[in-house]
Amino acid sequence: MNLPATILDIPTGLLMIAMAAVVFGSMVQSTLGIGLGMLAGPLLTLADRAFVPGAILIVILPMTFAIAARERSGIDYRGVGLALIGRLPGVILGAWAIAIASERFLVVLVGSTVLASVALSMTRVRFTTAPRTLFTAGLVSGFMGTSTGVGGPPMAMTYQHADPAVMRSTVSAFFLIGACMSIIGLAVSGAIGTRQVQLGALLLPAVAIGFGLAQVFAKRIRPESIRPAVLTVCALSSIALLIEEFT
């Protein structure tokens, strides 16, 4: 994989657009419990393919820790445990896929994963928090998160009818531990190195700004009002990524 020698080799305009997506994605994740990977993943991949999945997983750690700590009273510990059991084989499969996959496969996987997540979010399929469902959601999330940095939708769909605070805190606690598992898996497979850490550090200020803005406007942000915009941005950025790859 050919990577720019320095961060400054990323086109400035594209980097600014990607950073704006990270700010917006962080705001959404702080409000809904997911959103950073879906919103920013495709645009970050356009800016530099080394952003995905390693750098996204790195910056998800402080974000999920802050959300889980803020709303720790709502965490469904049983659900987190069952989902993490499923995440382990998903992480192994995702790390294996990254180790053997071509660069084009990774790009297509990121774009198609986000588009599939958008399509699933628009359906009226109703999931429950039964043990089998949580295990399966954890497994799929583990594979998606480790291979593309976008692992939120399976868990979000499982908890979509729960209390919003329970969903945010539970999904965040799951991602906090799950992202650590994925980072370890990617490190073992050789998919995370100095470059990914540098890019993750570059994203941290944008994540902090997005999280801070969400706290300021928390009472004004209604999840149902921003959902259409989020899904539209996700779909358009994924389509742009796929078009860029095949043209």
Secondary structure, DSSP 8 states (H G I E B T S, - for coil): ----SSGGGS-HHHHHHHHHHHHHHHHHHHHHS--HHHHHHHHHHHH-GGGTTHHHHHHHHHHHHHHHHHTGGG--HHHHHHHHHHHHHHHHHHHHHHHH--HHHHHHHHHHHHHHHHHHHTS-------HHHHHHHHHHHHHHHHHHS--HHHHHHHTTTS-HHHHHHHHHHHHHHHHHHHHHHHHHTT---HHHHHHHHHHHHHHHHHHHHHHHTTTT--HHHHHHHHHHHHHHHHHHHHHHHH-
